[in-house]
């Protein structure tokens, strides 16, 4: 495996093991993820890429039988340290889920919820500003500005997912985790979200889990290939798709496994 | 391979269709049986009970002579109280006889028997009125007085001339005179507000018996149940569903809560008797103890329905809240609980309705007592909801035990009242569910 050490990585994972009860889901993963980059996790179903993604904002904490060992550093701080409150961590590491899951509230309240609970706005005007900025960044402002008080669940699938992205970036995170964000969307909505991901790279470190190798090739600069719980190969996206080092990576991207 | 036409049905398909038709017929039959049972129940209850909401009164002018009612002559209440209802009965008798004569009616009945046409309750009504308004002594006042239960039964069709001939408590002459008085407009059948407001009455006067104390007692108990069971039940469910670790202990608790919902209610009565009355020495027959026992009984119902509605909220909502950095508690209180609220409210109201209709545990804690005093919500002596009371279902039970046929009508009337309260509660449950239901 090629040495992927980089200068000042945003996220740095060392020897991460994840167990669900007695099953080991992630085996000794070491990876460094750069800031202002889109990093794609690819691999066949059940390879552990989503599990690893959920370690990065400790969403696995909600699963009773899940146990994580090893070290995950964000900006050099161990996020599994006993002193870390996952609530603060998740404000810094936003997440977008596989299925669009807006709250059954108005579009405005969906976006404003995060800033409200973290006290990011001192008054209504500031909150309005955050909501507008987030919706603009998520490329939803023009479609939603006249119906901010309408329920977020009334939007189309693609719009809902962009609303979820707006909700995630409203808390001013530094890292954005996306767990197959386009798997429930049609090709047109997918194209819009992908375009958005490319823009988000300007401000955030984006980590995206995807089933679609074309999508990984289109949106990411770095790609990590997971197989059976191990990180098989991690390199520049171009290299992974044109000149993979590991035979398993080669089999996967050429469609022989997965 | 042989070619089969789609226009002919093969044997296998025919069998399948036949079995489907049979199943539909069974289902329809079950519903018809259930509807018939309901129709029979309602017809019988309403048939016997509806007349409890009407009551026969005599409008009679009663002279209130000072010589008999106030020996002191200065309206001294202590002296006036010495005249008992027996003393008043003779005045009422005089009033009735005067009314009969005034209407120009001929009868062979003795004055004493004419006086007995009024309910035994009537003299108490007049006495209470006089003691409350001493200035009326020496004048003549017109009262609406209860007629006795047999004559009341005659106007409602329960008592006939034939049955009266065999009955030592009434006679055909009495009924004939009553009919004449009714024709003269002196005796009338009116809507019976007293049935909903008056307290219970003794065995000899079903015509005076009302549900006032029972309704008040049931209301107090429902307040106790709501105030205790809703917060405890919802808090327990939220903890078990959202916060508690899933291990052997929580499994044991879960199984036991389900079992508690199936425990016969009389067992809760024994528990209440042992803990609340014998050990904690709370007042027996009090709505407080009744409410506590019903709370214990209702808690499993509320916990089970609350947990079910919490479970039905998709986990994606919790993920979404946690994902933007909400704490566990914020995700529950901001997102999960509002969505589960309609289910929780429905479960709570159904639990309350169940508690409202519960009889057995209340018998054990003494709420079956004969209570004529309206219980106060709070007194310094008895504390909050500490005064003796009865409850609606217990009143039904109580009245069905009495000998006088007048109480059969009262019991059915009480059942109708109870059913109306239950209907109102269920309507509220449906309304709340509709109002708060949200889609996601």
Interface residues (C-beta under 8 A of the other chain):
Chain A: X57 X59 X62 X64 X87 X88 X89 X90 X91 X94 X95 X96 X97 X99 X101 X102 X103 X104 X113 X114 X117 X118 X153 X164 X167 X168 X170 X171
Chain B: X245 X246 X314 X316 X317 X318 X319 X320 X321 X322 X323 X324 X325 X326 X327 X330 X334 X335 X339 X438 X439 X440
